[in-house]
Amino acid sequence: MLTIAYDRGSLTVTGVAGGPPPGPAGTWVWDERIGAFRALALEYRSLVRRLTRLGRPFEDRARDYPELPPPARPLPPPYPYQVEALAAWSRSKRGMVELPTGAGKTRLALMAMAEVRRGTLVLVPTLDLVAQWADVVREHLGIEAALIGGGSFGVGPVTVCTYASAAIHGPLLGNRFGLAVFDECHHLGGETFAKCAEVLIAPYRLGLSATLERADGRHRLLDRLIGPLVYRQAIGALSGRYLADYETRVLHAEFSPAEQEEYRAARRTYRKFVAEQGIALGGAAGWQRFVYTASRSPAGRDALAAFYRQRRLAFAAQAKFDLLAGLLHRHRAERVLIFTNDNRTAYDVSRRFLLPLITHQTGLAERKALLAGFRAGRWPFLVTSKVLNEGVDVPAASVAVIVSGSASVREHVQRLGRILRKDGAKQAVLYELLTRGTTELGTSERRRQHDAYR
């Protein structure tokens, strides 16, 4: 009889006569070392379904995941679109759901966990989300989640793990879970993180994201790793009723004469080198060629330093700080998140205005304390670079100020999403501070290419 087993991230099948197990060509390879056919653990569901459909008996030694008890208390009543999303996912119990930030993707995942009641692995991009998910699972399911990441390593019926840790430890965990929840699942498109899904047998898979598409096009891999997009709702369709009403405003800063002169000089140095070397900028390839070429000569290194100098001047023009001071005074009675593109500018803002700050260098305990103080209103303002772009729940925040940012549409939508969670009748507002006469204006146009800004 055919026997299926799990072996460190892959499936092995023995007892097969006359060729490989059923499946598309190339799925199975013969492993001479153990005398068995081998495939990615990802193939578990399709193999079991094919064997069952063909009426072929088999012994399943791969599966080693428990059933979960019913939730300790009823889950919060779902919104109609969450019911629709769960129904769409439940048809095959595989697939992705795209909902705006603040629309309750975590609640949807809890609904899926309560429906399938199988050992569940929740994969997240950051340690902040590990802690947040642990709190949610404890509160709503009455289960103490095991945690993997940031020095913790525990495996339980519900386990929350960072993608980075799963890339390392995934082969040891791959048969312990029947449901895999991929939070901020666009991360799974990365070459390293894709392996996190391949080593899991989990027959049930749910991907969650506010912005599925990736600039590199690797979001197309997610259909194979998770399942197809089964449900989507746009920000505009939910704002006002399920999300906060919002508006976006652009404020322009002017260089001082000295800043203007320094910016133009730095830009001339940078552009002159690019032109002389015949480098076509645009996209990752152009940037990589510029950095490589610049590293090979003193003139090139001067050009690279000039590039960063002109960018730094645009990001942190004195007039931006003046605008920010006015906004902090205007919104002094509200909760305000201040975003920057880099840590240096974030530290500048923090020092100038004596504001609490979170960067990737901030320890997890300190982050939790700072976020708790912000949520509770002990301080109304919080500065960050990029670490709060994703997933962190701050319903009271109603104002976001983008002092500087990248051209990424995803980043911009995520930052908007931080202030869209419903909290009474709040009116949310996002400000962009842009320095006139710089590349920031074009960057802003590119990152605003989303329905949320139309």
Buried (B, 14 or more C-beta within 10 A) or exposed (E): EBBBBBBEBBBBBBBBEEEBBBBEEEBBEEBEEEEBBBBBBBBBBBBBEBBEEEEEEBEBEBBBBBEBEEBEEEEEEBBEBBEBBBEBBBEEBBBBBBBBBBBBBBBBBBBBBBBBBBBBBBBBBBBBBBBBBBEBBBEBBEBEBBBBBBEBBEBBBBBBBBBBBBBBBBBBBBBBBBBBBBBBBBBBBBEEBBBBBBBBBBBBBBBBBBBBBBEEEBBEBBBEBBBEBBBBBEBEBBBEEBBBBBEBEEBBBBBEEEBBEBBBEBBEBBBEBBEEBEBEEEEEEEEEBBEEBBEEEEBBEBBBBBBEBBBBBBBBBBBBBEBBEEBBEEBEEBBBBBBBBBBEBBBBBBEEBEBBBBBEEBEBEEBBBBBEEBBEEEEBBBBBBBBBBBBBBBBBBBBBBBBBBBBBBBBBBBBBBBBBBBBEEBEBBBBBBBBBBBEBBEBBEEBBEBEBBE
